[in-house]
Structure formats: structure tokens, C-alpha cells
Amino acid sequence: MAALLEEALACLARGCSILPVHAGNDRDKDPHSALLIRTGYHRPDPENPARLRASWKPLQTAAPSAETVTAWFANTQNVGMALVTGRISGRIVIDFDGDEGRAYAHSLGIRPHVRTGGGYHWHLRAPEWRVGNLVGKSTHGAPDCVDVRGDGGNAILPPTVTRKGPYLYLRDPADPDTLDDLPLTLREALRLVPPLPAPPPMTGPLPRGDDRYPSSRILDWALQKVQDGTLGGRNDTGYHLAWALYNNGYSHAEVLQVGQTYVSHVGHQHPDGRGAPYTLDEYRASMRTAYTAPRGEPWGYSSTDARSTPQTATQALEDVYAQLPPEDQARAAHLVAREWAATGRPIEDTIRYLRLIGHDAAPKTARAAYVAHERREAMPGSLDAFLRARRVRYGRST
């Protein structure tokens, strides 16, 4: 039995799906159209229904039979084999291309499974979620010499011989590694972390009583708005604070109590350093106006159709923070704090924001991040990569 057919049948026995490809000719590594059509893997040509076009899409959901594989590899001249990557085969492939790719693989200390014609292939167990293909794309946080072959992709297998040379196994192909063997920052850059589930839409306002949106979170939001000036000055923001509290079912006494704390924070803090202090009487006036204004929706009430796309990474994090598992919440909070430390934001702003999104250890996280920045420790990734790896959409590029 020819080596190519023997390995193809072994792949089937390992639970993998494969396809025939051209090898050693001018269509090197392309799917082998003639063999696919001959064995029933085809579809009508949309421009000429009398013609057939090869299609290996069915192989992405069902492996070929042993009889089909035998027909493919009975004649091995200019024929090679590729693994159909993704969940169908239970594995994905990280492609380290060229001399730069090989050097990068060595720097990671990994043990690749295949030596390709110009680099390495590293086989990893496919996760339960869909892994996209990153081939020939520039990805922030990952070198250009690294590609990902996931669901809907393919990767050449030994003993195929391409124009660049033979593909050879360097270790047992039945023993793939796991995603945990990749550094976390690289996993995020390559989007090899589980996506966040879509939040279920709320169908009505938040319940009253103990389940009201926390007043401390609304206060932190208002204090942040004073800092960035997006709602105007202290007086305008005080009105929005009172209005939000009324919308969430707080009583006059409770709205006043929160307002006293608000005034204690911003009363002597004028944005441009000029002007008179902001007083509790001014806040009381805002309360009266807010109470008679038309009511808005309680915080937490949302409609999928009305939900706007966040424009910044920190806005996006506010939306998804509660959905993250605890270890990801801690990482996201640390990334924000490191980035804000690097831009010179006051640590008080950082603590306030972390409290706003619901991070209980806000002071501790912020202090640790600012100390790490002062020590010039390497950045542990970026919030942008963290969010995009989890398929969180924001900004104009989404």
C-alpha cells in the first residue's frame, strides 16, 4: 500500500476528515477538483449549470469513507493530502511560516507536529466553539509569520511532497496539544478564547426593592462623567444623577442621600479650576427638576434593536463585564488599569471606573497596575485584543 493511502486511512481511524490536494505542480496545495468531482464532491456551476464545480464543503461536516479515500490516493502522482481542520477533525493547526516562523516557534518552546516545506505545523485539540481562520492577515499582538487553520480550513499533511519540499511528522499526530499550551496573550491575539454568549434581552423594567440597580454604581457613573465632561458640568451631571436614581425607583430621601455623597466629591472640584463651589442646594434644585421630568427606563432594561454599538473598548467592557468569568474579569480590570497608568490617567479615575463596571477589588487592582507601570514591567496584552478575542463588537471597525 502506498504511504499516502496508508496515512490517509490512518487519519480516518483517528477520527479526522481529509481531502485530496494538488502537490508538486502549478496548483500546489489547492483542492484536487478532478478527484473531488469524480467521487461526488461537487455542485453546479452557477454560471453554467451544465458544468460541475468541485466542493469540499461537505468534508467540513462529514469525513469521507474509506472507499472514497482509496479512490483518491490510488494514483499518487502530483496528489497530496490535507487535514480538514476544526471540530470535524477535533483539531486546529497553528502554522509557523518560514525562517521567522520557525524561530518564533522555538522562542515559545513548543514541539511542532509537522515540518512543512518552509516552517512548522502545530496541532492542537479543537475547542467546543468555532475557531475562525486567520491566514495571511495582520493581527495585533501576533507576528505575521503565524496563521490559524480552524473550522472551514485545511492544512497539508505528511507524506505530501509540495514544490517547497516534503511534509514530515516530527511527533505522533495522534497526540495533539491543547490551547492552554499557548501563552494567553497570543491566544487572545489569535482569537483562540471562547466567545462571550449573547446576553439575553430583558423584557421589562428591573424589579423594585432589593433588586434595583445599585445606587453606588449610578453614583460612580456620575462621578466619571464629571471627570470626562461628557454630560456638561457638575450641575448638569447632578441633574442626570438624580434623574437616573428616580428612574430606578429610589425615593426622595434616597436620592438626596446619594446626592450628599456626590456633592462631597465634586463640591470643591471645578473642571477648569475657577468658579464657586457646587452646593447641596443646587443638587436639591436638580432633584426637583428631575422628579418632574418624563421618566426614562430603569438601568438594565434594554431592547436588542435599540442597543447601540459601544465606540470605545472601555464602553464595551462596561456592557460585557458581568458576563465574564471571574478570572477574565480580573484580567480585564488589570488591562484597563495598566493602559490608563501608561497614559497618565490619575489612579482615582481608574478606581472609579473599575468600581463602575462592578470590579470589587478596584483599589487593589489599580495600585498593582500603577506599580507595574512604574517598574516598567511588560504590558500583559491589551484590552482591545482581550475584547476582540471574545468577539465583543465596538467602534467603527466592527
N, C-alpha and C positions, 0 to 999 in steps of 0.2 A: 504494500500500500504506500502511495506517495506520502511524503512527510506533510504536505499541505493538507491533504484529505484527512490524514491521521489526526493532525492538530485540530482541524475543523470539527471532527466528531468528538474529540475530547472537550472542545468548548461547549458543544451541545450538552455533553454529560455534566458539565459544571453548571448548567442552567443558563448559559449565555445565548444571546441571539447574535448572528453574524451575517455578513453579506459579502458577495464577491466584488472585487475591485480590479481595475487595470493595474498592472505592475510592470515597470521597466520599459514603458513606451511613452508616447507623447501625451497620453491621457493618464499618466501615472497617478494612482491613488483615487481616481474617480470611480464611482459605482459602475460595475460592468453591465451596461444596458442590455447587451445581447443575451447574456446568461440570465439576467433577471426576467426579461420578456419571455424567453424560452421556457421558463419554469412558472409562468403565470403571474409574475410581479409586474403589472403594467396597468395603464389607464389610457383612455382615448386621448388623442392629441386634440386640444380644444380648437386649434386652427384647421385641423384636418381629421375629422372623426374616423376616417378610414385607416389612419395610421395609429400605431401604439407608441406610447412613451413608457419607458421603464419607471417604476416607482418602488422604492424600498421602504416607504412609509409603513406598510403592513408589518414589516420586520421590527418596527418600533413598539409593537403591541403583542406580537406572537413570534416565537422563534421558528425557523424553518424546520422541516422534517429531515431525518437522516437521508431519505431518498433524494430530496432536493439538494442537500449538501453534496451528496455523492455525484449528482449530475453536474453541479457547479465545478467541482475540482477533479473530475475525471481526466481533464487535459489541463495541465498547469502552465502552459506556455503563456507568458505575459498575463498571468492571473495571480492575484493575491487575495488576502482575506482581511476583513476589518471587523472589529467588535462593534456592535450596536450598543452605544453607551446609554446609561441611565437606569431607571428602575427595571426595565425589561431584562437586563443582564445582571442587575444587582451591583453595578459598579460604575463609577465615573473615572475619567482619566485626566490627570494633570500633565500637560505637555510642556517640557522644558526644552526650548528650541535653540539649537546651535551651541557654539562655544560659551556664549554668555549664559544660556540656559543651564548647561552642564555645571558651570561654575556656581551658579545660584543654587542649584540642587545640592551641590556639595556643601555650600555655606549653611544650608538648612539641616544638614546631617541626615538626609533621608536616604533610603535604599530603593532606587527605582526598580521597576519590574522588567522594563524593556529598554534595550539600547536601540534607538531608531537610526535612520540614515544620517541624522545630524544632531541628535540630542538624546533625551530620555523620555519615557512614559512612566508615570507612577500611577498604579491602580489603587483606587480607594473604594470602600463599600459605599454604594449609593444610599443616601438618606431617604426617609419616607416622603419628603416633599420634592417637588420638581426642581431640578437643577438646570439652569439655562446654559447655553453655550457661549463662552467668551473666547472667540477665535479671531486673532488679528485686530483686537480692539484695545485701545489705550485705556487702562483702568487706574484711577488714582489709588496709590498705595501698593500697586503690584507692578513689577517690571514688565516691559513689553515682551520679554522672552518667555512669558508664562501664559499658556492658554488653558481653558477648561473645556472638556468634552463631556456634556451631560445628556439630559433627555433630548432625543431628536438628533444626537450627534453620532459620530463614529470615530474609531481610532484603529490604525493599521496594526495588525498582529503578526508575530513571527509564525512561520518562517518566510514571510513575504520578502521579496527582494525588489526594491524600488530603484529608480535611476540614481539615487544618492547612496544606495548600498543596502545590505541586508538588515532585517529586524531580528534581534536576538533576545531571548529571555535571559535576564540576569538573576532571577529568583523565581520561586514557584508561583505560577499565575493563579493557582487556587488559593493563595493566601494574600488577599488584598489588605491594605492598611485601612485606618479609619480617619475621618475628618479631624478627630482630636489630635492626630499626629501633625497637623498643620498649625503653625502659630496663629493665634486668634486674630491678630491684625491682618494677616494675609487671608485668612478665611473671610473676614469682613470685606476686604478689598475685592475678593473674587466672588462675593455673594454666596458663600458656602455656609450660611447660617439659616436657621428656619425662619420663614417669613412670619410676620405677625398676622394673626387671624383678623378678619374684618370685624370691627365692633358691631354688635347687634344694634339696630336702630331703636331708639326709645320711642314709645308710642304715646307718651303722655308726660305731664309735668312730674317733677320729683315729688315724692311724698313729703308731707309736713312732719313736724315733730323731730325726733332724733335723727331722721334721715335727710334733713335739709342739707344743702351744700354748706360745708364748714365756713363759718364767718371768718376764721383765721386765714383761709385760703383767699377769700374775697378781699380781705384787708391787704394781704401780701401782693395781690394783683394790683390794687390801687397804689400801693407804695412804689411798685415797679413802674407804674405809669407816670407817677410824679418824676421819677428819675429820668425816664426817656422822653417825657413831654408829649406823648402821642395823644393825650386827651386834653391838652392845654395845661393851665397852671394848677395850683393846689386847690383853688376854689372849684374849678370845673371838675377836677378829679374827685373832690369831696362829694359833689352832686352825683356823679356816676357811682361812687361807692354806696351812698345812701339808696339810690335807685336800685342797684343790684341787690342790696340787702332786703329791701321791700319786696322785690320780685321773688325772692327766695323764702318769703314767709316770715321774716323777722319782725318783731313788734317794735313800737316806737322806742321803748326802753332799751331794747337790744340794739337797735340801730344807733341810738345815742351812745351806748356803752362802747360800741366799736368805733364810733366817731371820736370819742375821747382819746382812744389809743392812737387813732390816725393823726389827730391834732398834736399829740405829744411827740410824734415822729417828725412831722413836717412843719409845725407851727413856726419855728425859727429858721426854717430852711427855705430860702427863696432861691429859685433856679438861677437868677442872674446876680445874686448877692446883694440886691437892692430891695427896697420896699419894706412895708410894715409886716409884722408877724401875722400869720394866719391864726384866727381865733376860733374858739368853740362856738361863739355866737354866729360866725359866718357859716360854720358847719350846720348849726340849727336851721339857719335860713335855707340852706341847700336841702335839708331834710324836708322842710315844708313844701318846697317846690317839687322835690322828687316824689313825695307822697301823693300829690295831686296830679302828677303826670300819668299818662296812659301806662298801664302795666306792660312789662315785657315778659318774655318767657323765663322761667327759672333756669338757672345754670344746670346743665346736664340734660335738658330737653333738646333734642336735635332731630332734624329730618335729613335723611340721606341726600335728598335732592337739593336741600338748601346748604349743605355743608360745603364751605369753600376750601380750596386747597391752601394750606399754610405756605407762606412765602419764604420763611427762614427755617433753618434747622432747629432753632430753639422753639419756634412756634410749633413745629411739627412734633417735637418732643413733648410739649405740653399736652398734645392730643393723644399720644400713644403711651405715655409713661405708665399709666395704671395697668396697661395690658402686658407690660414686660414682666418676665420672671424676676425675682429679687436680685439675682446676680447680674442681670442685664440692667436693672435699674441703677445698681451701684456703679456699674461701668459707665453708663450714660452720664450720670451725675458727675463722675470724675472727669470725663472728657470735656464736658461743659466748663467745669472749673479750671481745668488746665488751659483751655483755649482762652477763657476770659482773663486768666492770670497773664497769659502771653500778650494780650492786647492792652494790659494795664488797667482793666476794669477794677474798681475798688472791691475788696473782698466782701464788703457789706452788700453790694449789689448781687454778688454771686450767691451769698447765703440766702438773700431774699428770694431770688429766682428759684433756687433749689427747694426752698420751703413752698413756694407757689405750686410747683409741679407735684408736691407731696413726698419729697425726699426727707425722711425723718432725721437722718444724720447729716443735715445740711452744714452746720458749723464744722464738724469733724472732717467731712469730705473737702470742704473749701480750704480749710487750713492745710490739709495734707497736699492738696493740689498746688497751692501757692508756695509751699515749702519745696515741693519737687521742682517747680519752675525756678525758684531762686537757686537751687542746686544744679540747674541746667541739665536735669535728667531728660532723657529722650522722651519725646511725645509717644504715648501708648496707642496711637491711632488718631482718628478724627471723628467728630460727631457726624459729619457728612457720610463717611464710609459706614459708620455704625447704622445709620438710618437707612441708607440705600441698600445695604446688605439685607435688611429685613423688609425690603420692598415698601418702605414708607415714602409716599409721594409728597413732594413740596417744591416750591419755586417754579420758575418759568420753564425749566428743562424737563419737568415731568410731563 
